[in-house]
Amino acid sequence: MLTRDGHRRFVLCRVDNGGMLDLERLGAARYAAGLQSKVELEAETSAAAAAR
């Protein structure tokens, strides 16, 4: 597990453009990573925003 190796910051790739699926994944990742870790979704790039 990455937290045992000292990792405390995790960034998840978007698979649902920040929708409900991403929020579910984010919640599960935060639970798994623990209270001392920071978990977030990757920032939406302007190219990805323009493609929508």
GUNUTOR-534828 format. One record per atom (N, C-alpha, C): residue number from 1; residue in three letters; atom name; y, x negated, z. Coordinates in Angstrom, 3 decimals, decimal comma. Layout:
// residues N
<site k="NUM" r="ALA" a="CA" north="Y" east="X" up="Z"/>
...
//
This chain:
// residues 52
<site k="1" r="MET" a="N" north="-1,176" east="-0,842" up="0,000"/>
<site k="1" r="MET" a="CA" north="0,000" east="0,000" up="0,000"/>
<site k="1" r="MET" a="C" north="1,239" east="-0,887" up="0,000"/>
<site k="2" r="LEU" a="N" north="2,230" east="-0,517" up="-0,750"/>
<site k="2" r="LEU" a="CA" north="3,425" east="-1,341" up="-0,891"/>
<site k="2" r="LEU" a="C" north="4,230" east="-1,459" up="0,396"/>
<site k="3" r="THR" a="N" north="4,218" east="-0,411" up="1,224"/>
<site k="3" r="THR" a="CA" north="4,991" east="-0,490" up="2,469"/>
<site k="3" r="THR" a="C" north="4,416" east="-1,540" up="3,412"/>
<site k="4" r="ARG" a="N" north="3,114" east="-1,742" up="3,370"/>
<site k="4" r="ARG" a="CA" north="2,503" east="-2,786" up="4,194"/>
<site k="4" r="ARG" a="C" north="2,922" east="-4,178" up="3,743"/>
<site k="5" r="ASP" a="N" north="3,274" east="-4,310" up="2,457"/>
<site k="5" r="ASP" a="CA" north="3,720" east="-5,591" up="1,916"/>
<site k="5" r="ASP" a="C" north="5,213" east="-5,814" up="2,123"/>
<site k="6" r="GLY" a="N" north="5,897" east="-4,866" up="2,791"/>
<site k="6" r="GLY" a="CA" north="7,307" east="-5,038" up="3,109"/>
<site k="6" r="GLY" a="C" north="8,266" east="-4,321" up="2,183"/>
<site k="7" r="HIS" a="N" north="7,772" east="-3,609" up="1,215"/>
<site k="7" r="HIS" a="CA" north="8,662" east="-2,867" up="0,310"/>
<site k="7" r="HIS" a="C" north="9,227" east="-1,662" up="1,040"/>
<site k="8" r="ARG" a="N" north="10,531" east="-1,444" up="0,916"/>
<site k="8" r="ARG" a="CA" north="11,182" east="-0,339" up="1,613"/>
<site k="8" r="ARG" a="C" north="12,040" east="0,517" up="0,694"/>
<site k="9" r="ARG" a="N" north="12,118" east="0,191" up="-0,592"/>
<site k="9" r="ARG" a="CA" north="12,923" east="0,972" up="-1,537"/>
<site k="9" r="ARG" a="C" north="12,070" east="1,262" up="-2,755"/>
<site k="10" r="PHE" a="N" north="11,997" east="2,551" up="-3,128"/>
<site k="10" r="PHE" a="CA" north="11,177" east="2,981" up="-4,247"/>
<site k="10" r="PHE" a="C" north="11,999" east="3,876" up="-5,163"/>
<site k="11" r="VAL" a="N" north="11,851" east="3,679" up="-6,463"/>
<site k="11" r="VAL" a="CA" north="12,549" east="4,487" up="-7,463"/>
<site k="11" r="VAL" a="C" north="11,495" east="5,116" up="-8,362"/>
<site k="12" r="LEU" a="N" north="11,506" east="6,447" up="-8,427"/>
<site k="12" r="LEU" a="CA" north="10,556" east="7,173" up="-9,256"/>
<site k="12" r="LEU" a="C" north="11,155" east="7,455" up="-10,628"/>
<site k="13" r="CYS" a="N" north="10,360" east="7,292" up="-11,658"/>
<site k="13" r="CYS" a="CA" north="10,784" east="7,649" up="-13,007"/>
<site k="13" r="CYS" a="C" north="10,808" east="9,169" up="-13,127"/>
<site k="14" r="ARG" a="N" north="11,790" east="9,683" up="-13,854"/>
<site k="14" r="ARG" a="CA" north="11,874" east="11,126" up="-14,082"/>
<site k="14" r="ARG" a="C" north="10,826" east="11,544" up="-15,108"/>
<site k="15" r="VAL" a="N" north="10,134" east="12,637" up="-14,831"/>
<site k="15" r="VAL" a="CA" north="9,192" east="13,192" up="-15,796"/>
<site k="15" r="VAL" a="C" north="9,572" east="14,619" up="-16,176"/>
<site k="16" r="ASP" a="N" north="10,489" east="15,220" up="-15,426"/>
<site k="16" r="ASP" a="CA" north="10,877" east="16,613" up="-15,644"/>
<site k="16" r="ASP" a="C" north="12,403" east="16,749" up="-15,654"/>
<site k="17" r="ASN" a="N" north="13,101" east="15,708" up="-16,042"/>
<site k="17" r="ASN" a="CA" north="14,574" east="15,710" up="-16,091"/>
<site k="17" r="ASN" a="C" north="15,204" east="16,150" up="-14,776"/>
<site k="18" r="GLY" a="N" north="14,593" east="15,763" up="-13,667"/>
<site k="18" r="GLY" a="CA" north="15,136" east="16,106" up="-12,356"/>
<site k="18" r="GLY" a="C" north="14,791" east="17,504" up="-11,898"/>
<site k="19" r="GLY" a="N" north="13,852" east="18,158" up="-12,570"/>
<site k="19" r="GLY" a="CA" north="13,472" east="19,538" up="-12,254"/>
<site k="19" r="GLY" a="C" north="12,545" east="19,635" up="-11,049"/>
<site k="20" r="MET" a="N" north="11,893" east="20,784" up="-10,949"/>
<site k="20" r="MET" a="CA" north="11,042" east="21,066" up="-9,795"/>
<site k="20" r="MET" a="C" north="9,889" east="20,071" up="-9,652"/>
<site k="21" r="LEU" a="N" north="9,294" east="19,658" up="-10,746"/>
<site k="21" r="LEU" a="CA" north="8,194" east="18,703" up="-10,663"/>
<site k="21" r="LEU" a="C" north="8,666" east="17,384" up="-10,061"/>
<site k="22" r="ASP" a="N" north="9,838" east="16,918" up="-10,483"/>
<site k="22" r="ASP" a="CA" north="10,383" east="15,686" up="-9,924"/>
<site k="22" r="ASP" a="C" north="10,686" east="15,838" up="-8,438"/>
<site k="23" r="LEU" a="N" north="11,178" east="16,987" up="-8,037"/>
<site k="23" r="LEU" a="CA" north="11,473" east="17,215" up="-6,619"/>
<site k="23" r="LEU" a="C" north="10,203" east="17,238" up="-5,786"/>
<site k="24" r="GLU" a="N" north="9,137" east="17,818" up="-6,326"/>
<site k="24" r="GLU" a="CA" north="7,845" east="17,808" up="-5,629"/>
<site k="24" r="GLU" a="C" north="7,339" east="16,377" up="-5,469"/>
<site k="25" r="ARG" a="N" north="7,419" east="15,593" up="-6,539"/>
<site k="25" r="ARG" a="CA" north="6,972" east="14,200" up="-6,502"/>
<site k="25" r="ARG" a="C" north="7,811" east="13,390" up="-5,524"/>
<site k="26" r="LEU" a="N" north="9,115" east="13,657" up="-5,504"/>
<site k="26" r="LEU" a="CA" north="10,020" east="12,947" up="-4,611"/>
<site k="26" r="LEU" a="C" north="9,671" east="13,226" up="-3,146"/>
<site k="27" r="GLY" a="N" north="9,395" east="14,478" up="-2,832"/>
<site k="27" r="GLY" a="CA" north="9,017" east="14,832" up="-1,468"/>
<site k="27" r="GLY" a="C" north="7,717" east="14,168" up="-1,044"/>
<site k="28" r="ALA" a="N" north="6,740" east="14,168" up="-1,931"/>
<site k="28" r="ALA" a="CA" north="5,458" east="13,544" up="-1,615"/>
<site k="28" r="ALA" a="C" north="5,612" east="12,036" up="-1,437"/>
<site k="29" r="ALA" a="N" north="6,423" east="11,415" up="-2,279"/>
<site k="29" r="ALA" a="CA" north="6,634" east="9,970" up="-2,184"/>
<site k="29" r="ALA" a="C" north="7,371" east="9,608" up="-0,895"/>
<site k="30" r="ARG" a="N" north="8,350" east="10,427" up="-0,510"/>
<site k="30" r="ARG" a="CA" north="9,065" east="10,170" up="0,749"/>
<site k="30" r="ARG" a="C" north="8,134" east="10,275" up="1,939"/>
<site k="31" r="TYR" a="N" north="7,255" east="11,264" up="1,907"/>
<site k="31" r="TYR" a="CA" north="6,282" east="11,431" up="2,992"/>
<site k="31" r="TYR" a="C" north="5,352" east="10,221" up="3,068"/>
<site k="32" r="ALA" a="N" north="4,856" east="9,787" up="1,923"/>
<site k="32" r="ALA" a="CA" north="3,914" east="8,668" up="1,877"/>
<site k="32" r="ALA" a="C" north="4,580" east="7,343" up="2,256"/>
<site k="33" r="ALA" a="N" north="5,843" east="7,168" up="1,884"/>
<site k="33" r="ALA" a="CA" north="6,532" east="5,907" up="2,141"/>
<site k="33" r="ALA" a="C" north="6,944" east="5,750" up="3,601"/>
<site k="34" r="GLY" a="N" north="7,207" east="6,847" up="4,268"/>
<site k="34" r="GLY" a="CA" north="7,583" east="6,779" up="5,681"/>
<site k="34" r="GLY" a="C" north="9,082" east="6,852" up="5,900"/>
<site k="35" r="LEU" a="N" north="9,449" east="6,970" up="7,160"/>
<site k="35" r="LEU" a="CA" north="10,851" east="7,173" up="7,528"/>
<site k="35" r="LEU" a="C" north="11,740" east="5,962" up="7,252"/>
<site k="36" r="GLN" a="N" north="11,184" east="4,776" up="7,303"/>
<site k="36" r="GLN" a="CA" north="11,990" east="3,566" up="7,147"/>
<site k="36" r="GLN" a="C" north="12,252" east="3,201" up="5,692"/>
<site k="37" r="SER" a="N" north="11,713" east="3,972" up="4,755"/>
<site k="37" r="SER" a="CA" north="11,844" east="3,659" up="3,334"/>
<site k="37" r="SER" a="C" north="12,846" east="4,573" up="2,658"/>
<site k="38" r="LYS" a="N" north="13,414" east="4,082" up="1,579"/>
<site k="38" r="LYS" a="CA" north="14,328" east="4,862" up="0,757"/>
<site k="38" r="LYS" a="C" north="13,627" east="5,163" up="-0,565"/>
<site k="39" r="VAL" a="N" north="13,527" east="6,437" up="-0,899"/>
<site k="39" r="VAL" a="CA" north="12,870" east="6,869" up="-2,133"/>
<site k="39" r="VAL" a="C" north="13,858" east="7,721" up="-2,906"/>
<site k="40" r="GLU" a="N" north="14,023" east="7,431" up="-4,195"/>
<site k="40" r="GLU" a="CA" north="14,969" east="8,185" up="-5,020"/>
<site k="40" r="GLU" a="C" north="14,468" east="8,268" up="-6,453"/>
<site k="41" r="LEU" a="N" north="15,050" east="9,207" up="-7,208"/>
<site k="41" r="LEU" a="CA" north="14,774" east="9,315" up="-8,630"/>
<site k="41" r="LEU" a="C" north="15,658" east="8,341" up="-9,382"/>
<site k="42" r="GLU" a="N" north="15,144" east="7,835" up="-10,493"/>
<site k="42" r="GLU" a="CA" north="15,957" east="6,930" up="-11,297"/>
<site k="42" r="GLU" a="C" north="17,195" east="7,671" up="-11,800"/>
<site k="43" r="ALA" a="N" north="18,262" east="6,959" up="-12,022"/>
<site k="43" r="ALA" a="CA" north="19,496" east="7,552" up="-12,515"/>
<site k="43" r="ALA" a="C" north="19,305" east="7,965" up="-13,963"/>
<site k="44" r="GLU" a="N" north="19,896" east="9,082" up="-14,310"/>
<site k="44" r="GLU" a="CA" north="19,814" east="9,559" up="-15,682"/>
<site k="44" r="GLU" a="C" north="20,802" east="8,758" up="-16,521"/>
<site k="45" r="THR" a="N" north="20,303" east="8,154" up="-17,581"/>
<site k="45" r="THR" a="CA" north="21,154" east="7,359" up="-18,456"/>
<site k="45" r="THR" a="C" north="21,906" east="8,276" up="-19,413"/>
<site k="46" r="SER" a="N" north="22,982" east="7,784" up="-19,973"/>
<site k="46" r="SER" a="CA" north="23,755" east="8,594" up="-20,903"/>
<site k="46" r="SER" a="C" north="22,950" east="8,888" up="-22,169"/>
<site k="47" r="ALA" a="N" north="22,039" east="7,999" up="-22,565"/>
<site k="47" r="ALA" a="CA" north="21,204" east="8,245" up="-23,739"/>
<site k="47" r="ALA" a="C" north="20,247" east="9,395" up="-23,483"/>
<site k="48" r="ALA" a="N" north="19,687" east="9,457" up="-22,276"/>
<site k="48" r="ALA" a="CA" north="18,776" east="10,542" up="-21,941"/>
<site k="48" r="ALA" a="C" north="19,532" east="11,870" up="-21,847"/>
<site k="49" r="ALA" a="N" north="20,731" east="11,825" up="-21,316"/>
<site k="49" r="ALA" a="CA" north="21,536" east="13,040" up="-21,203"/>
<site k="49" r="ALA" a="C" north="21,942" east="13,550" up="-22,584"/>
<site k="50" r="ALA" a="N" north="22,223" east="12,647" up="-23,498"/>
<site k="50" r="ALA" a="CA" north="22,628" east="13,046" up="-24,853"/>
<site k="50" r="ALA" a="C" north="21,453" east="13,620" up="-25,623"/>
<site k="51" r="ALA" a="N" north="20,244" east="13,220" up="-25,285"/>
<site k="51" r="ALA" a="CA" north="19,058" east="13,696" up="-26,003"/>
<site k="51" r="ALA" a="C" north="18,713" east="15,140" up="-25,651"/>
<site k="52" r="ARG" a="N" north="19,250" east="15,642" up="-24,543"/>
<site k="52" r="ARG" a="CA" north="18,931" east="17,020" up="-24,144"/>
<site k="52" r="ARG" a="C" north="19,721" east="18,007" up="-24,909"/>
//
